[in-house]
Amino acid sequence: MQPWCIVVNPTAGNGRAGKRWAGIEALLQALGFRYTVRFTQYRHHAIRLVDDAVLQGYRYFLGVGGDGTCHELVNGILQQPHVSPRDIVFSMLPIGTGNDWARTYRIPADPRARLQRLLEGRCVCQDVGKVVYYGNGDPAAERYFANVAGMAYDAFIVQKTEKRRFISHIHYLLSVGRYLFAYEPVHGRLHAAECTAEECFYTINVGICRYSGGGMQLVPHAVPDDGLLAVTYAPRLPKWEVLLQTLRFYNGSLLRHSRVRGFQTKALRVEHIGNVPIGLEADGEYLGETPATFSIEIGALQVAL
């Protein structure tokens, strides 16, 4: 068995990851895993931890946390310059709030079931999205994402909620509905080889995988290994209409709405028109704003199922 570098975010899932670590470690030892463990101490620490571990020879990484932890580990794997990312195996033990990336692969949240499945050694390769954007004064900041990037209302929600703790998914949904009435769509332009649109955008989503926001399917046409970005966008809609369509966000029928558009592409650019930029988040982390250019790294992430 190859040794695993396990990166634990003790604050994930409102602190559940840290509280459950002792039990998880006992299971690792009982099942015969070879491993070392690193605990994140601050935002983006996991990116640095991955870089250091790759230098030390580790090629198997397991994150213990949620989608934010997943996002940081994937960026650590893709950003490190020491070996090809395709030589690294990655997966998650999902103990976060949404666990949307893990949902795609039906990765169990139960630690014993998750670890026993890892012992089977099954792997697949998935694509990774890349976005170059304006962030913190840098007009060419870049970040990778393994799940879904969102713009307009999605980024607005992440800004409003990223430092809050939610006691349940219903609590989160109530907050999303409340902030809906504070959001004003921004005029922008979306351009790809397959589609060009100029709208006051309510939302723009760019997906590798299909789930985000705790089980929503905003990019129901996303396939993680087809070499394409799945794009969904919607213009300004009456806010009562958005609330009435909530079920569509979850049941995969969003693209059947007459004013929602979806397509697939290899590259996409989004710009704002006027003085107000469009916000950007990826995998639930607020990044920055437009202009933003999206591309795809095909088969760049080796995932242990």
C-alpha positions as CSV (number, residue, x, y, z in Angstrom):
1,M,0.0,0.0,0.0
2,Q,1.3,3.4,-1.0
3,P,1.6,5.9,1.9
4,W,-1.1,8.6,2.0
5,C,-0.7,12.2,3.0
6,I,-3.9,13.1,4.8
7,V,-4.8,16.7,5.1
8,V,-7.4,17.5,7.7
9,N,-9.3,20.8,8.0
10,P,-10.3,20.6,11.6
11,T,-12.9,23.4,11.2
12,A,-14.8,21.7,8.3
13,G,-18.4,20.9,8.9
14,N,-18.7,23.3,11.8
15,G,-15.8,21.6,13.5
16,R,-16.9,18.0,12.9
17,A,-13.7,17.1,11.1
18,G,-11.6,18.0,14.1
19,K,-13.9,16.3,16.6
20,R,-14.0,13.1,14.6
21,W,-10.4,12.8,13.7
22,A,-9.5,10.5,16.6
23,G,-12.0,7.9,15.5
24,I,-10.9,8.2,11.9
25,E,-7.3,7.7,12.8
26,A,-8.3,4.6,14.8
27,L,-10.0,3.2,11.6
28,L,-6.9,4.0,9.5
29,Q,-4.7,2.0,11.8
30,A,-7.2,-0.9,12.0
31,L,-7.4,-1.1,8.3
32,G,-3.7,-1.0,7.8
33,F,-3.2,2.3,6.1
34,R,0.3,3.8,5.9
35,Y,-0.1,7.6,6.3
36,T,1.1,10.9,7.6
37,V,-1.3,13.6,8.7
38,R,-1.2,17.4,8.4
39,F,-3.7,19.8,9.9
40,T,-4.6,23.1,8.1
41,Q,-4.2,26.2,10.2
42,Y,-5.3,29.0,8.0
43,R,-7.0,29.7,4.6
44,H,-5.0,28.2,1.7
45,H,-2.7,26.3,4.0
46,A,-3.6,23.0,2.3
47,I,-2.1,24.3,-1.0
48,R,1.3,24.8,0.8
49,L,1.0,21.4,2.6
50,V,0.5,19.6,-0.7
51,D,3.5,21.3,-2.2
52,D,5.7,20.3,0.7
53,A,4.4,16.7,0.8
54,V,5.0,16.2,-2.9
55,L,8.7,17.3,-2.4
56,Q,8.9,14.7,0.4
57,G,7.8,12.0,-2.1
58,Y,4.1,11.6,-1.3
59,R,1.8,10.9,-4.3
60,Y,-1.4,9.9,-2.6
61,F,-3.5,12.7,-0.9
62,L,-6.7,12.4,1.1
63,G,-8.6,15.5,2.2
64,V,-10.7,15.3,5.4
65,G,-13.2,18.2,5.1
66,G,-15.6,19.7,2.7
67,D,-15.6,21.4,-0.7
68,G,-13.3,24.2,0.4
69,T,-10.7,21.6,1.5
70,C,-11.2,19.8,-1.8
71,H,-10.6,23.1,-3.7
72,E,-7.4,23.8,-1.9
73,L,-5.9,20.3,-2.3
74,V,-6.7,20.3,-6.0
75,N,-5.0,23.7,-6.4
76,G,-2.0,22.3,-4.5
77,I,-1.8,19.4,-6.8
78,L,-2.2,21.4,-10.0
79,Q,0.0,24.3,-8.9
80,Q,3.0,22.4,-7.6
81,P,5.8,22.3,-10.2
82,H,7.6,19.1,-9.0
83,V,5.8,16.3,-10.8
84,S,3.0,15.9,-13.3
85,P,-0.4,16.2,-11.5
86,R,-1.4,13.1,-13.3
87,D,1.2,11.2,-11.2
88,I,-0.8,12.1,-8.0
89,V,-3.8,10.3,-6.7
90,F,-6.4,12.4,-4.8
91,S,-9.7,11.9,-3.0
92,M,-11.8,13.1,-0.1
93,L,-13.3,11.9,3.1
94,P,-16.3,14.3,3.0
95,I,-17.1,15.9,6.4
96,G,-18.1,19.3,5.2
97,T,-21.3,21.3,4.8
98,G,-22.1,20.6,1.2
99,N,-19.8,17.8,0.1
100,D,-20.8,18.5,-3.5
101,W,-17.7,17.2,-5.3
102,A,-17.9,13.9,-3.4
103,R,-21.6,13.7,-4.3
104,T,-20.6,13.2,-8.0
105,Y,-18.7,10.0,-7.2
106,R,-21.1,8.9,-4.5
107,I,-18.3,8.9,-2.0
108,P,-19.7,7.8,1.4
109,A,-19.5,10.2,4.3
110,D,-19.2,7.3,6.8
111,P,-15.5,7.0,7.5
112,R,-15.4,3.2,7.6
113,A,-17.2,2.8,4.3
114,R,-15.1,5.6,2.7
115,L,-11.8,4.1,3.9
116,Q,-12.7,0.5,3.0
117,R,-13.6,1.7,-0.5
118,L,-10.2,3.3,-0.9
119,L,-8.6,0.0,-0.3
120,E,-10.1,-1.3,-3.5
121,G,-7.7,0.9,-5.4
122,R,-10.1,2.1,-8.1
123,C,-9.2,5.4,-9.9
124,V,-10.6,7.5,-12.6
125,C,-9.3,10.7,-14.3
126,Q,-11.4,13.8,-14.3
127,D,-11.0,17.2,-16.0
128,V,-10.1,20.4,-14.1
129,G,-11.3,23.9,-14.9
130,K,-9.0,26.9,-14.8
131,V,-10.0,30.5,-14.5
132,V,-7.9,33.6,-15.0
133,Y,-9.6,36.6,-13.4
134,Y,-9.1,40.0,-11.6
135,G,-8.4,39.5,-8.0
136,N,-6.7,41.5,-5.2
137,G,-5.4,44.0,-7.7
138,D,-3.9,41.3,-10.0
139,P,-5.4,41.3,-13.5
140,A,-4.1,37.8,-14.2
141,A,-4.8,35.9,-11.0
142,E,-5.6,32.2,-11.7
143,R,-7.2,29.3,-9.9
144,Y,-8.2,25.8,-10.7
145,F,-11.6,24.3,-9.8
146,A,-12.7,20.6,-9.7
147,N,-16.4,21.2,-9.3
148,V,-18.3,24.4,-10.3
149,A,-17.4,28.0,-10.6
150,G,-20.2,30.6,-10.3
151,M,-20.7,34.2,-11.2
152,A,-23.1,37.0,-10.5
153,Y,-25.6,35.9,-7.8
154,D,-23.6,32.8,-6.9
155,A,-20.5,34.9,-6.1
156,F,-22.7,37.4,-4.2
157,I,-24.1,34.6,-2.0
158,V,-20.6,33.2,-1.3
159,Q,-19.4,36.6,-0.2
160,K,-22.4,37.0,2.1
161,T,-22.2,33.5,3.6
162,E,-18.6,32.3,3.5
163,K,-17.8,33.3,7.1
164,R,-21.2,32.2,8.5
165,R,-22.0,28.8,10.1
166,F,-25.2,27.0,9.2
167,I,-26.9,24.6,11.5
168,S,-28.7,22.8,8.6
169,H,-29.3,22.9,4.9
170,I,-32.7,24.5,5.5
171,H,-30.9,27.3,7.4
172,Y,-28.6,27.8,4.4
173,L,-31.5,27.9,1.9
174,L,-33.4,30.5,4.0
175,S,-30.3,32.7,3.9
176,V,-29.9,32.3,0.1
177,G,-33.6,33.3,-0.3
178,R,-33.2,36.4,1.9
179,Y,-30.1,37.6,0.1
180,L,-31.9,37.2,-3.3
181,F,-33.8,40.4,-2.6
182,A,-30.6,42.3,-2.0
183,Y,-28.9,41.3,-5.3
184,E,-29.0,43.4,-8.4
185,P,-28.0,41.7,-11.7
186,V,-25.0,43.1,-13.5
187,H,-24.7,43.9,-17.2
188,G,-22.1,41.7,-18.9
189,R,-21.0,39.8,-22.0
190,L,-20.4,36.1,-22.3
191,H,-18.4,34.8,-25.2
192,A,-17.6,31.2,-26.4
193,A,-17.2,29.6,-29.8
194,E,-20.6,28.0,-29.3
195,C,-22.5,31.0,-27.8
196,T,-22.4,34.8,-27.3
197,A,-24.7,36.6,-24.9
198,E,-25.1,40.1,-23.6
199,E,-27.4,40.3,-20.6
200,C,-28.0,41.6,-17.1
201,F,-27.0,38.3,-15.7
202,Y,-28.7,36.7,-12.7
203,T,-26.3,33.8,-12.7
204,I,-23.5,32.2,-14.7
205,N,-22.2,28.7,-13.8
206,V,-19.3,26.9,-15.3
207,G,-19.1,23.2,-14.3
208,I,-16.8,20.2,-14.4
209,C,-19.1,18.2,-12.1
210,R,-22.8,18.8,-11.7
211,Y,-23.6,19.5,-8.0
212,S,-23.0,22.6,-6.0
213,G,-24.7,24.5,-3.2
214,G,-25.5,21.4,-1.2
215,G,-27.0,19.3,-3.9
216,M,-28.2,21.9,-6.5
217,Q,-27.7,20.9,-10.2
218,L,-27.0,24.3,-11.8
219,V,-25.0,22.6,-14.5
220,P,-27.0,19.3,-15.0
221,H,-25.2,18.7,-18.3
222,A,-21.7,18.6,-16.7
223,V,-19.7,15.4,-17.2
224,P,-16.4,15.3,-15.3
225,D,-14.4,13.5,-18.0
226,D,-15.8,14.7,-21.3
227,G,-13.2,17.4,-22.0
228,L,-15.8,20.2,-21.9
229,L,-16.9,22.9,-19.6
230,A,-20.7,22.9,-18.9
231,V,-22.1,26.5,-18.9
232,T,-25.5,27.6,-17.7
233,Y,-26.6,31.2,-17.6
234,A,-29.8,33.1,-16.8
235,P,-30.8,36.7,-17.5
236,R,-32.5,39.0,-15.0
237,L,-35.6,37.2,-13.7
238,P,-38.4,38.4,-11.4
239,K,-37.3,37.4,-7.9
240,W,-40.6,35.6,-7.2
241,E,-39.9,33.6,-10.4
242,V,-36.5,32.5,-9.0
243,L,-38.1,31.3,-5.8
244,L,-40.8,29.4,-7.7
245,Q,-38.2,27.5,-9.7
246,T,-36.3,26.3,-6.6
247,L,-37.2,22.7,-7.3
248,R,-35.6,22.9,-10.7
249,F,-32.3,23.7,-9.0
250,Y,-32.3,20.3,-7.4
251,N,-34.0,17.9,-9.8
252,G,-31.8,18.4,-12.9
253,S,-34.5,20.2,-14.9
254,L,-33.1,23.7,-14.8
255,L,-32.4,23.9,-18.5
256,R,-36.0,23.2,-19.3
257,H,-36.9,26.7,-18.1
258,S,-37.6,28.9,-21.1
259,R,-35.1,31.6,-20.1
260,V,-32.2,29.5,-18.9
261,R,-29.6,28.6,-21.4
262,G,-26.9,25.9,-21.3
263,F,-24.1,24.7,-23.6
264,Q,-20.7,23.0,-23.5
265,T,-17.4,24.5,-24.6
266,K,-13.6,24.3,-24.2
267,A,-13.1,28.0,-23.4
268,L,-15.2,30.9,-22.2
269,R,-14.7,34.6,-21.4
270,V,-17.0,36.8,-19.3
271,E,-16.7,40.6,-19.1
272,H,-18.7,43.3,-17.4
273,I,-20.2,46.2,-19.4
274,G,-20.0,49.5,-17.6
275,N,-18.4,50.2,-14.2
276,V,-19.7,47.3,-12.1
277,P,-17.7,44.1,-12.3
278,I,-19.3,40.6,-12.0
279,G,-18.2,38.6,-9.0
280,L,-16.6,35.2,-9.3
281,E,-16.5,32.2,-7.0
282,A,-15.1,28.6,-7.5
283,D,-16.0,25.5,-5.5
284,G,-17.7,27.8,-2.9
285,E,-14.7,30.2,-2.4
286,Y,-15.0,33.8,-3.5
287,L,-12.1,34.7,-5.8
288,G,-12.5,38.1,-7.5
289,E,-14.3,39.5,-10.5
290,T,-14.4,40.0,-14.2
291,P,-12.9,39.9,-16.7
292,A,-12.7,36.1,-16.3
293,T,-11.4,33.6,-18.8
294,F,-12.2,29.9,-18.4
295,S,-10.3,26.9,-19.9
296,I,-10.1,23.2,-19.2
297,E,-7.3,20.8,-18.2
298,I,-8.3,17.5,-19.7
299,G,-7.8,14.4,-17.5
300,A,-5.6,16.4,-15.1
301,L,-6.8,14.9,-11.8
302,Q,-6.5,11.2,-10.9
303,V,-9.3,10.5,-8.4
304,A,-9.4,7.5,-6.0
305,L,-13.0,6.3,-5.8
